[in-house]
């Protein structure tokens, strides 16, 4: 059995990737990332406190919150704030994002402060969690560099970039970056999170219809590794430069007209897919 991918993609091809930085002015860094028809918004902010279990220990914390807008999917879902409790899926993904980001930030060097990463899914077409992880890493790196330049942090505490991608077996073929239709019909699907140096951060995966063997898993792992390295290399080229300022207050990047500057829309899909 075989299948045809959307937009004529090959099995190793990513969907088109678009990035737009600083889409609104109050966050220390924000990013709109589009992965095909999946669109996520990430913002990063800093709080001058830590959770109760860390108070007095002179170390910082990083947490993430993930949520989907009601009309992010084809059928409207209930807004989480109107429910009696948080959506279990959103809680699980929030913990995943925070856990991954904490591996690449030296929280021992930021004092008793908390970095908060907010991830909102504007439109979902598969791969929302991996899109949020990739976007969060880019926005977090930019925010930390701004805090260093503004003398909020004494040193750069960002260790290295991370990115994530989905892979799976669809129609008996291994494929990278599954959209919703592919994910729904996949025999097996995995999410890989890796660093720019090629180290693994996390793997999530399951087989729903058929089992896979070790050779198939190795193929999926290699496809994910290649795609993630391409994502990191290409996306890092788009991070806006940081102007160093002498200040004890976090500075937001403003243009002459008073509005936050935007990094521009970057289409990486053609470059990535050609080298997949």
C-alpha positions in Angstrom: 0.0 0.0 0.0 1.3 3.5 -0.9 0.0 7.0 -0.3 0.4 10.4 -1.9 1.5 13.3 0.3 0.1 16.8 0.2 1.8 19.3 -2.1 3.6 16.5 -3.8 6.0 16.1 -0.8 8.5 13.3 -0.8 8.8 10.9 2.1 11.7 12.9 3.6 10.3 16.3 2.9 9.2 18.8 5.5 6.1 21.0 5.1 6.9 24.6 4.3 8.2 26.5 7.3 7.5 30.2 8.0 8.7 32.3 10.9 7.6 35.7 12.1 9.3 37.2 15.1 8.0 39.7 17.6 4.4 39.6 16.4 3.3 41.6 19.5 5.2 43.9 21.7 4.7 42.9 25.4 6.5 39.6 25.4 10.3 39.6 25.8 10.3 37.5 22.6 7.5 36.0 20.6 7.3 34.0 17.4 4.6 32.8 15.0 5.7 29.5 13.4 3.8 27.9 10.5 4.5 24.3 9.7 2.4 23.7 6.6 -1.2 24.4 7.8 -0.2 24.1 11.5 0.3 27.5 13.1 1.5 28.1 16.6 2.3 31.3 18.6 5.0 31.2 21.3 5.9 34.0 23.7 8.6 34.1 26.4 8.5 36.2 29.6 10.4 36.4 32.9 9.1 36.5 36.4 11.0 37.6 39.5 10.0 34.6 41.5 10.2 30.8 41.6 7.8 28.0 42.6 7.6 27.4 46.4 9.7 24.2 46.2 12.7 26.3 44.9 12.5 29.3 47.2 15.7 30.0 49.0 17.8 27.7 46.8 19.1 30.5 44.5 18.2 28.7 41.3 15.7 29.5 38.6 12.9 27.6 36.9 11.4 27.3 33.5 7.8 26.1 32.7 5.6 26.0 29.6 1.9 26.3 29.0 0.3 24.8 25.9 -3.3 25.4 24.8 -5.3 25.2 21.6 -7.7 28.0 20.6 -11.3 26.8 20.3 -11.3 27.0 16.5 -7.8 25.6 16.0 -9.4 22.4 14.8 -12.1 21.7 12.2 -14.6 21.2 15.0 -14.6 23.8 17.7 -13.4 22.6 21.1 -14.3 24.0 24.5 -12.0 26.8 25.7 -10.0 25.4 28.6 -10.7 28.4 30.9 -14.4 27.6 30.7 -14.0 24.0 31.9 -13.8 22.6 35.4 -10.2 21.4 34.9 -7.4 21.6 32.4 -7.4 19.3 29.4 -5.2 16.3 30.1 -3.6 16.4 26.7 -2.6 20.1 27.2 -1.1 19.3 30.6 0.9 16.5 29.1 2.2 18.6 26.2 2.9 21.6 28.6 5.1 19.3 30.7 6.9 17.9 27.6 7.8 21.4 26.3 9.0 22.6 29.7 11.0 19.4 30.3 12.7 19.7 26.9 13.6 23.3 27.3 15.0 22.9 30.8 17.7 20.6 29.3 19.2 23.5 27.3 19.0 26.3 29.8 21.4 26.7 32.8 18.9 27.6 35.5 21.6 27.7 38.1 22.8 31.0 36.7 19.6 33.1 36.6 18.9 33.6 40.3 15.4 33.0 41.7 13.6 33.9 38.5 11.1 31.9 36.4 11.1 31.8 32.6 7.5 31.3 31.3 7.0 30.0 27.8 3.4 30.3 26.5 2.4 28.2 23.5 -0.9 28.7 21.7 -2.1 26.7 18.8 -3.8 28.9 16.3 -4.5 26.2 13.7 -3.9 22.5 14.0 -3.0 20.2 11.1 -0.7 17.7 12.8 2.5 18.2 14.7 1.4 20.9 17.1 3.6 19.8 19.9 6.8 19.5 17.7 6.1 22.9 16.2 5.7 24.4 19.7 9.0 22.9 20.8 10.9 24.2 17.8 9.3 27.7 18.1 9.9 27.8 21.8 13.6 27.1 21.4 14.0 29.9 18.9 12.0 32.4 21.0 13.8 31.4 24.2 17.2 31.9 22.6 16.2 35.4 21.4 14.7 36.3 24.8 17.8 35.2 26.7 20.1 37.1 24.5 18.0 40.2 25.1 18.1 39.7 28.8 21.9 39.4 28.7 22.1 42.5 26.6 19.9 44.4 29.0 22.0 43.2 32.0 19.1 41.2 33.4 21.3 38.0 33.1 25.0 38.2 33.8 25.8 35.5 31.1 24.3 33.6 28.3 22.5 30.7 29.9 21.2 29.2 26.6 23.3 26.0 26.0 22.1 25.0 22.5 19.1 24.9 20.3 16.6 22.1 20.1 14.0 21.2 17.6 11.4 18.5 17.1 9.7 16.6 14.3 7.2 13.8 13.8 7.8 10.7 11.8 5.7 7.6 11.2 4.8 4.6 9.1 2.0 5.4 6.7 0.9 3.1 3.9 3.9 0.9 4.8 6.2 3.8 4.0 8.4 5.7 6.5 7.6 9.4 6.3 8.7 12.6 8.1 6.5 15.5 9.3 3.1 14.0 9.3 0.0 16.2 8.8 -3.3 15.4 10.4 -4.6 13.0 7.7 -1.3 11.1 7.7 -1.1 10.9 11.4 -4.7 9.7 11.6 -3.9 6.8 9.3 -0.4 6.0 10.5 0.5 2.5 11.6 3.0 4.0 14.0 4.1 7.5 14.8 6.9 9.0 16.8 8.0 12.5 18.0 11.7 13.1 18.2 13.3 16.0 20.1 17.0 16.6 19.5 19.7 19.2 20.1 21.7 21.0 17.4 24.7 18.8 18.3 22.6 15.7 17.6 21.9 14.5 21.1 18.5 13.1 21.9 16.2 15.0 24.3 13.0 12.9 24.2 11.3 10.3 22.1 7.5 9.7 22.2 6.0 7.0 20.1 3.4 4.3 19.7 2.1 1.7 17.3 -1.6 1.7 16.8 -2.3 -0.8 14.0 0.8 -2.7 13.4 4.1 -3.3 15.1 7.4 -2.1 13.6 10.8 -3.8 13.8 14.2 -2.4 14.9 15.2 -1.7 11.3 12.1 0.4 10.7 12.7 2.3 13.9 16.3 3.1 12.8 15.0 4.4 9.5 12.5 6.7 11.4 15.2 7.8 13.7 17.6 8.7 10.9 14.9 10.6 9.0 14.0 12.6 12.2 17.7 13.3 12.8 18.2 14.7 9.3 15.0 16.8 9.4 15.8 18.2 12.9 19.3 19.3 11.9 18.0 21.0 8.8 15.4 22.8 10.9 17.8 24.0 13.4 20.4 25.2 10.9 17.9 27.0 8.7 15.7 28.5 11.5 18.7 29.9 13.5 19.6 32.0 10.5 16.3 33.9 11.0 16.8 34.9 14.6 16.9 38.8 14.7 20.1 40.4 15.9 20.2 41.8 19.4 21.5 45.3 20.0 23.4 45.6 23.3 22.0 48.2 25.7 23.2 49.4 29.1 20.1 49.0 31.3 18.8 47.2 34.4 15.3 47.0 32.8 14.5 44.5 30.1 14.3 46.4 26.8 11.8 45.5 24.0 12.8 46.1 20.4 10.8 49.1 19.1 10.9 50.7 15.7 10.9 54.4 15.2 7.1 54.5 15.1 6.8 52.9 18.5 5.6 49.5 17.3 7.5 46.3 18.0 9.7 45.3 15.1 8.9 42.1 13.3 11.5 39.7 12.0 9.7 39.2 8.7 8.2 36.1 7.2 10.7 33.5 6.2 9.8 30.6 4.0 12.2 27.8 4.6 10.2 25.0 3.0 11.8 25.1 -0.4 15.4 25.1 1.0 14.6 22.3 3.5 12.7 20.0 1.1 15.4 20.2 -1.6 18.0 18.8 0.8 15.8 16.2 2.5 
